[in-house]
Amino acid sequence: MKDEIIFLVEESPEGGYEARALGFSVFTEADSIPELKVNIQEAVKCHFEEEEYPLYIRLHFVKDEIIVL
């Protein structure tokens, strides 16, 4: 197992946040960042066996902005 797993975090169009792991089929969502962090930890624990847990979970926040001229 890798030492680190990276999640892309984006604001959801419906409100709240969505997070998906790069290279793994792990996805979760939540209404707030603190709740999202807990959900990500739970999703990782459900996806991997205990001996395969990554040492670190990195959150990469992505924010799209549109500027209209």
N, C-alpha and C positions, 0 to 999 in steps of 0.2 A: 504494500500500500504506500501511496505517496505520503510525504510528511504534511502536505497541505492540500486542501480542496478549496477551489475558488468559486464563489457564487456571484453572479451578476444580479444586482438589485435594481429594479426599476419601479417607478410609480405606476400603479395600475390605472387604466382608463376608468374603471369603476370606483376608484378610490382605494386607498391603502397602498400596499407594496407587494411585489412579486419577486421571488428569488429562484434562480435556477443554477444548478451546478454545471461547470464546464467539464465535459468529458464523462459525465455520469447522469443517469436518469433520476435526478433528485430535484424536486420542485416543491415550493411551498409559498404561501401568501399570508398576509396579516394586515391589520388595520393600522399598526404603529411599528416603528423601528424596534422598540424593546420587545414587543410581541413577536416580531419577525425573527429576531435573534434566537428566542426560545424555540420557535417553530423550526428554524434551520437546524438547531442542535438535535431536536427530536427526529427530524427527517433523516439526518445523517446516521443517528443511532438505529433507525429502522432499516436503512439501506445496507449498512455494513455490519459484519460481525464485530464483536468487541475487540478482538485482536487485530482487526483491519481498520479501526478508527484512525482518521488522520490526526496528526498532532495539532494542526492549526486549521482554522476555518477563516479564510480571507473573504471579506465582502467588498466587491467592486461596485460602487454606486454609479449608475448611468442615468444621465438626465438630458433629455432632448428639449431644446428650446427653438422656437420659431420666431424669427424677426420679420415683420411685414413692412415693406417699404411703401 
